[in-house]
Amino acid sequence: MLITRVANVDITWHKDVVTSPRISHEFDLTLEDKSVLRAIEQLNFIQMKPARDGEERLPAAPNAPAIIPEECSAENNSVTVAWQPPPTSYVEGYVLELDNGSGGEFREVYCGKETICTVDGLHFNSMYNARVKAFNSTGEGEYSELIGLQTAEVAWFTFDPCLSPPELQFSEDNCTVSCEGYEHRVALGSVGFSRGIHYWEFSINRYDSDTDPSFGIARLDVAKDQMLGKDDKGWSMYIDRQRSWFMHGSVHEQRSEGGIQPGSTVGVLLDLDRHQLSFYVNEEPQGPIAFQDLYGVFYPAVSLNRGVSVTLHTAIDPPSDSDES
């Protein structure tokens, strides 16, 4: 009897009670990990120098930066160099070096934290090699690979109002200049030359007074409140309607017949390969070679006063007979 009852209870139990779990022990868990991954990507891992127990660990000297060729450029007589920081190095600054444009020794042209630098005032028609290295408190790293940048073959420039007296008036493009005062004032070009052959012209827009505009070259610190050539920082040819003279340090030399009028052109040929200066009027030589033994940095220059207006023309080839000078 008891056995029968136990058997019936067992059958009834299995009918009424479900022994398998109603909910699976397996379940889907989705974690939002984007913020964590973003934080990891922003971490800056740096290489450290090995240190003994008890010694302070210092960052290793930086690896070489990487030049970015597509962001480097050369325009006129300036070059721009851009680079990327070494990814696993601690960097406090960079040193940019250029050679002399003729394959000579490198010299430092920039030291700082920026990763792009423009260097102005270079030689025209020259190939400059550039390299950069990073540094920190431990020391300097290796140099980057070299990049070569070619400056313009011929010089393009304008007048520079910042280098000229306030009495002068310039056009919007800084290529035309005039003066309303009776005293001569000197206008300087925006670039200086120290090597190569350079030629530029002035066209005479207005010339309606008895005056002598003076054309030539000058040092940056030339006296700008008197005629070009009056001091020893200017070399010039001053000219009127009938004749011209060369002048340097107030010394007048080589009177030449032939003058200017509205529509005339005055050309200046600065040959720093031969270290000499020559002049042209309407593309014809005006007298012999004016000055020789010219060394250093020279800026295109002109002095004028009331009744005269001239326009500067650059990036042009010298007259064909200049090679015979």
Secondary structure, 3 states (H helix, E strand, C coil): CHHHHHHHHHHHHHHHCCCCCCCCCCCCCCCCCHHHHHHHHCCCCCCECCCCCCCCCCECCCCCCEECHHHCEEECCEEEEEEECCCCCCCCEEEEEECCCCCCCCEEEEEECCCEEEECCCCCCCEEEEEEEEECCCCECCCCCCEEEECCCCCCCCECHHHCCCCEEECCCCCEEEECCCCCEEEEECCCECCCEEEEEEEEEEECCCCCCEEEEECCCCCCCCCCCCCCCEEEEEECCCEEEEEECCEEEEEEECCCCCCCEEEEEEECCCCEEEEEECCEECCCCCEECCCCCEEEEEEECCCEEEEEECCCCCCHHHHHC
